[in-house]
Amino acid sequence: MGWFPMFLKITDARCLVVGGGKVAYRKVESLLHAGASIEVLSADFCKELVQIAEANPSRIQMERGTYTSRDLSIYQLVIAATDDPQTNRLVYEDAQRARVLVNVVDVPELCTAQAAAVVRRGPLQIAIHTGGECPALAAAIRQELEKLYPTWLGDFAEALGEIRQELLTLCPDSQHRKRILQTLADTNVRDNCRHLSRPQMMNYLSAEMHRLLKNT
């Protein structure tokens, strides 16, 4: 209870990660995937963090040092991923003062934001959250969902997005558009797209869209 599920748009948003180990690396990797501008502060950095920073110099800035109390209002999201409870609490307190979303990894009571276990299929994302009670359960369910929802659904979601944009110009009736899109997203249509290439998928969905426009 007490958690509101939502996705944050953080493209180009300034985010701070305090910590330099494998956990911090995974957080940086997720933020990078979302398009954030990331600052990482730590006395030491694992090799994975160094490599990802070197590969993305315009997105990731590394600062070697220890965290001291500071104004965090310049950030949209702050993540504490250290093995020092005092440092993690200080980050949380500074973020609270600045009214900035903060995630202290594995300490739910010091979080105003928590990451979910996520299945990514292109623009389609399925998030699983246990309120910090049992992340292992969320991870187990994610593995199950990865088997249920294969990678081609990413292409399908992108193709439907293009169809939706085309439909906006072809069909002024919002309720009619909604019914057509619901039909195109249905399991039967998805199954018919399962083994198609992206161009074939677009052709099939476009033909179905025009058929539905004509017959409904």
C-alpha positions as CSV (number, residue, x, y, z in Angstrom):
1,M,0.0,0.0,0.0
2,G,1.0,3.6,-0.4
3,W,2.7,3.3,-3.8
4,F,1.3,4.9,-6.9
5,P,2.4,3.1,-10.1
6,M,3.6,5.3,-12.9
7,F,6.3,5.8,-15.4
8,L,8.6,8.9,-15.4
9,K,9.7,10.7,-18.5
10,I,13.3,11.6,-17.7
11,T,14.8,12.2,-21.1
12,D,17.6,14.7,-20.6
13,A,16.6,15.0,-16.9
14,R,19.5,15.5,-14.5
15,C,19.9,12.5,-12.1
16,L,22.4,11.7,-9.4
17,V,23.6,8.2,-8.5
18,V,25.6,8.0,-5.3
19,G,27.7,4.8,-5.3
20,G,30.2,3.0,-7.6
21,G,29.5,-0.7,-7.3
22,K,27.6,-3.2,-9.3
23,V,24.2,-2.0,-7.9
24,A,25.0,1.6,-8.9
25,Y,26.0,0.3,-12.4
26,R,22.6,-1.3,-12.9
27,K,20.9,1.9,-11.8
28,V,23.0,3.9,-14.2
29,E,22.3,1.4,-17.0
30,S,18.5,1.8,-16.5
31,L,18.7,5.6,-16.3
32,L,20.8,5.6,-19.5
33,H,18.2,3.5,-21.3
34,A,15.6,6.1,-20.3
35,G,17.7,8.9,-21.8
36,A,18.7,10.6,-18.5
37,S,21.7,12.8,-17.9
38,I,23.5,11.1,-15.1
39,E,26.0,12.1,-12.5
40,V,27.7,9.4,-10.5
41,L,29.5,10.2,-7.2
42,S,31.7,7.6,-5.5
43,A,35.2,7.1,-4.0
44,D,35.7,4.1,-6.3
45,F,34.0,2.8,-9.5
46,C,33.6,-0.8,-10.6
47,K,34.9,-1.6,-14.1
48,E,31.4,-1.8,-15.5
49,L,30.6,1.7,-14.5
50,V,33.9,3.0,-15.9
51,Q,33.2,1.2,-19.2
52,I,29.6,2.5,-19.6
53,A,30.7,6.0,-18.7
54,E,33.5,5.9,-21.3
55,A,31.1,4.7,-23.9
56,N,28.6,7.5,-23.1
57,P,30.6,10.6,-22.2
58,S,27.8,13.0,-23.2
59,R,25.3,11.2,-20.8
60,I,27.4,10.1,-17.8
61,Q,29.7,12.2,-15.7
62,M,31.8,10.6,-13.0
63,E,33.0,12.4,-9.9
64,R,35.4,10.7,-7.5
65,G,34.8,11.5,-3.9
66,T,32.6,11.0,-0.9
67,Y,29.1,12.3,-0.5
68,T,28.6,15.4,1.7
69,S,25.3,17.2,2.5
70,R,24.3,19.4,-0.4
71,D,21.4,21.0,-2.2
72,L,19.9,18.3,-4.4
73,S,17.1,20.5,-6.0
74,I,18.9,20.5,-9.3
75,Y,18.1,16.8,-9.8
76,Q,14.9,15.2,-10.9
77,L,15.8,11.9,-9.3
78,V,18.5,10.8,-6.8
79,I,19.6,7.2,-6.1
80,A,21.7,6.1,-3.2
81,A,23.4,2.8,-3.9
82,T,26.2,2.6,-1.3
83,D,26.9,0.1,1.4
84,D,27.1,2.8,4.0
85,P,23.8,3.3,5.9
86,Q,24.9,6.8,7.1
87,T,25.6,8.0,3.6
88,N,22.4,6.6,2.3
89,R,20.3,8.3,5.0
90,L,22.1,11.6,4.4
91,V,21.2,11.4,0.7
92,Y,17.6,10.7,1.6
93,E,17.4,13.6,4.0
94,D,19.0,16.0,1.5
95,A,16.5,14.8,-1.2
96,Q,13.6,15.2,1.2
97,R,14.6,18.8,2.0
98,A,14.9,19.5,-1.8
99,R,11.6,17.7,-2.5
100,V,13.3,15.5,-5.0
101,L,12.4,11.9,-5.7
102,V,14.8,9.6,-4.0
103,N,15.5,5.9,-4.1
104,V,17.7,4.3,-1.5
105,V,18.4,0.8,-2.8
106,D,17.0,-2.0,-0.6
107,V,15.8,0.4,2.1
108,P,12.0,1.0,1.3
109,E,11.5,3.3,4.3
110,L,14.1,5.7,2.8
111,C,12.4,5.8,-0.6
112,T,9.9,8.2,-2.2
113,A,10.5,6.3,-5.5
114,Q,11.2,2.6,-6.2
115,A,12.3,0.9,-9.3
116,A,10.3,-2.1,-10.6
117,A,11.4,-5.3,-12.2
118,V,10.8,-4.6,-15.9
119,V,10.2,-6.6,-19.0
120,R,11.2,-4.4,-22.0
121,R,9.9,-5.1,-25.5
122,G,10.8,-2.0,-27.4
123,P,8.4,0.7,-26.3
124,L,6.3,-1.9,-24.4
125,Q,7.3,-2.1,-20.8
126,I,5.7,-4.4,-18.2
127,A,6.7,-3.4,-14.6
128,I,6.4,-5.6,-11.5
129,H,6.6,-4.0,-8.0
130,T,6.2,-5.6,-4.5
131,G,6.4,-2.4,-2.5
132,G,9.9,-3.3,-1.4
133,E,8.5,-6.4,0.4
134,C,10.2,-9.0,-1.8
135,P,12.2,-7.9,-4.8
136,A,13.0,-11.6,-5.4
137,L,9.3,-12.3,-6.2
138,A,9.2,-9.4,-8.6
139,A,12.3,-10.8,-10.3
140,A,10.8,-14.3,-10.5
141,I,7.6,-13.0,-12.1
142,R,9.6,-10.9,-14.5
143,Q,11.4,-14.1,-15.7
144,E,8.0,-15.8,-16.2
145,L,6.7,-12.8,-18.2
146,E,9.8,-12.7,-20.4
147,K,8.8,-16.2,-21.6
148,L,5.2,-15.2,-22.1
149,Y,5.9,-12.0,-24.1
150,P,8.6,-12.5,-26.8
151,T,10.8,-9.9,-28.2
152,W,8.9,-9.5,-31.5
153,L,6.2,-7.6,-29.4
154,G,8.5,-4.6,-29.5
155,D,8.2,-4.4,-33.3
156,F,4.4,-5.0,-32.9
157,A,4.1,-2.1,-30.4
158,E,6.1,0.2,-32.7
159,A,4.0,-0.8,-35.7
160,L,0.7,-0.2,-33.8
161,G,2.1,3.3,-32.9
162,E,2.6,4.1,-36.5
163,I,-0.9,2.8,-37.4
164,R,-2.4,4.9,-34.6
165,Q,-0.8,8.0,-36.0
166,E,-2.2,7.2,-39.4
167,L,-5.6,6.5,-38.0
168,L,-5.7,9.9,-36.3
169,T,-5.9,11.5,-39.8
170,L,-8.2,8.9,-41.3
171,C,-10.8,8.7,-38.6
172,P,-12.0,11.8,-36.7
173,D,-14.4,9.8,-34.5
174,S,-12.4,9.0,-31.3
175,Q,-14.7,6.2,-30.2
176,H,-14.4,4.5,-33.6
177,R,-10.6,4.9,-33.5
178,K,-10.6,3.3,-30.0
179,R,-12.6,0.3,-31.2
180,I,-10.3,-0.2,-34.2
181,L,-7.2,0.0,-32.1
182,Q,-8.6,-2.4,-29.5
183,T,-9.3,-4.9,-32.3
184,L,-5.8,-4.5,-33.8
185,A,-4.2,-5.1,-30.3
186,D,-6.3,-8.2,-29.8
187,T,-4.6,-11.6,-29.3
188,N,-5.8,-12.9,-32.7
189,V,-4.2,-10.1,-34.6
190,R,-1.0,-10.4,-32.5
191,D,-0.8,-14.1,-33.3
192,N,-1.1,-13.4,-37.0
193,C,1.9,-11.0,-36.7
194,R,4.1,-13.4,-34.7
195,H,6.2,-14.6,-37.6
196,L,6.1,-11.5,-39.8
197,S,9.0,-9.2,-40.6
198,R,8.5,-5.6,-39.6
199,P,7.5,-4.5,-43.1
200,Q,5.1,-7.4,-43.4
201,M,3.6,-6.6,-40.1
202,M,3.0,-3.0,-41.1
203,N,1.3,-4.1,-44.3
204,Y,-0.9,-6.5,-42.5
205,L,-1.9,-4.0,-39.8
206,S,-2.6,-1.3,-42.4
207,A,-4.8,-3.7,-44.4
208,E,-6.7,-4.6,-41.2
209,M,-7.1,-1.0,-40.3
210,H,-8.6,-0.1,-43.7
211,R,-10.8,-3.1,-43.6
212,L,-12.1,-2.1,-40.2
213,L,-12.6,1.5,-41.3
214,K,-14.7,0.3,-44.2
215,N,-16.8,-2.3,-42.3
216,T,-17.4,-0.7,-39.0
